[in-house]
Amino acid sequence: MGTIAAFVAGLVFGIGLWISGMVLPTKVLGFLDLAGAWDPSLGLVMVGAILAGVVAFAIARRRTRSLLGFQMNLPTKHDIDRRLVAGSLIFGVGWGIAGLCPGPALVDLGTGELKAFVFVLALLAGMGIYELIERTGTKPR
């Protein structure tokens, strides 16, 4: 049941990204182009996502189990450290260069977009490098 629920949630998320146009790198880059032909629509999508997330987390904090009966595993760490800031900056720069982030890139894979394929390969390589660093204990200070 959990696998089916995860599939449906991912499908709904992917369809939402596609309908909103967030799978189009030009849409993302238009949002980031404050000095040019700025497109505020991504900001509206973000506000909607933040509002939905705030409501969902408020409800989740009061529960010990999900609606499907799974254990709730909410984040417990709340501090902002150098690793979080550095990771956010790297993510933001990559997002600005490619016009893609992981969710839309996975949706774009289904369209056969070469840019999405290269992005996902780079994403997987970055995740692998992170795992190697974590396992060897070589952490940035």
C-alpha positions in Angstrom: 0.0 0.0 0.0 2.9 2.4 0.8 4.5 1.9 -2.6 1.2 2.7 -4.3 0.7 5.8 -2.2 4.2 6.9 -2.9 3.7 6.4 -6.6 0.4 8.3 -6.6 1.9 11.2 -4.6 4.9 11.4 -7.0 2.6 11.3 -10.0 0.4 14.1 -8.6 3.5 16.1 -7.8 4.9 15.5 -11.3 1.6 16.5 -13.0 1.5 19.6 -10.9 5.0 20.6 -11.9 4.1 20.0 -15.6 0.8 21.9 -15.4 2.4 24.9 -13.6 5.2 25.0 -16.2 7.9 24.4 -13.6 9.5 21.8 -15.8 10.5 24.5 -18.3 14.0 25.9 -17.6 12.9 29.1 -19.3 10.2 29.5 -16.7 12.7 29.2 -13.8 15.3 31.4 -15.5 12.6 34.0 -16.2 11.9 34.1 -12.5 15.5 34.6 -11.7 16.0 37.4 -14.4 15.1 40.3 -12.1 16.8 42.8 -14.5 15.1 41.5 -17.7 11.8 40.0 -18.6 10.9 38.9 -15.0 8.3 36.2 -14.7 6.8 36.2 -11.2 4.7 33.0 -11.7 7.3 30.7 -10.0 7.0 32.9 -6.9 3.3 32.3 -6.8 3.9 28.5 -7.1 6.4 28.8 -4.3 4.0 30.7 -2.0 1.3 28.0 -2.7 3.8 25.3 -1.8 4.9 27.0 1.3 1.4 27.5 2.5 0.5 23.8 1.8 3.7 22.7 3.6 3.0 24.9 6.7 -0.5 23.3 7.0 0.8 19.8 6.4 3.6 20.1 8.9 1.2 21.6 11.5 -1.1 18.6 11.1 1.8 16.1 11.0 3.4 17.4 14.3 0.2 16.4 16.1 0.3 12.8 14.8 2.5 9.8 15.6 1.4 7.9 12.5 0.5 8.9 8.9 -2.9 8.3 7.4 -1.6 5.0 6.0 -0.3 3.9 9.4 3.4 4.6 8.9 5.6 6.1 11.6 6.0 9.9 11.3 9.6 10.8 11.0 9.8 14.6 11.1 13.1 16.5 11.2 14.4 17.3 14.7 17.3 19.5 13.8 16.5 23.2 13.5 19.9 25.0 13.6 21.4 26.7 10.5 25.0 25.7 10.1 27.7 26.2 7.5 26.9 22.9 5.8 23.3 23.9 5.3 24.2 27.3 4.0 26.9 25.9 1.7 24.5 23.2 0.4 21.8 25.8 -0.2 24.2 28.0 -2.1 25.4 25.1 -4.3 21.8 24.1 -5.0 20.8 27.7 -5.8 23.7 28.2 -8.2 23.0 24.9 -10.0 19.3 25.8 -10.2 20.1 29.2 -11.7 22.6 27.8 -14.2 20.4 24.8 -15.4 16.9 26.2 -14.7 16.1 22.8 -13.2 15.9 21.3 -9.8 15.5 17.6 -9.0 11.7 17.2 -9.2 11.3 19.0 -12.6 14.4 17.2 -13.9 12.9 13.8 -13.2 9.7 14.9 -14.9 11.7 16.1 -17.9 13.5 12.7 -18.1 10.1 11.3 -19.3 10.2 13.8 -22.3 13.7 12.6 -23.4 15.3 16.0 -22.7 19.0 15.7 -22.9 19.5 18.6 -20.5 17.5 16.7 -17.9 19.5 13.6 -18.4 22.8 15.4 -17.9 21.3 17.2 -14.9 20.2 13.9 -13.3 23.6 12.3 -13.9 25.3 15.3 -12.2 22.8 15.1 -9.4 23.5 11.4 -8.9 27.3 12.0 -9.0 26.9 14.8 -6.4 24.9 12.4 -4.1 27.6 9.8 -4.6 30.4 12.2 -3.7 28.4 13.3 -0.6 28.0 9.6 0.5 31.8 9.0 0.0 32.6 12.1 2.1 30.2 11.0 4.8 31.5 7.5 5.0 35.2 8.5 5.1 34.5 11.1 7.8 36.0 13.9 5.8 33.6 16.6 6.5 34.0 20.3 5.6 34.6 22.6 8.5 
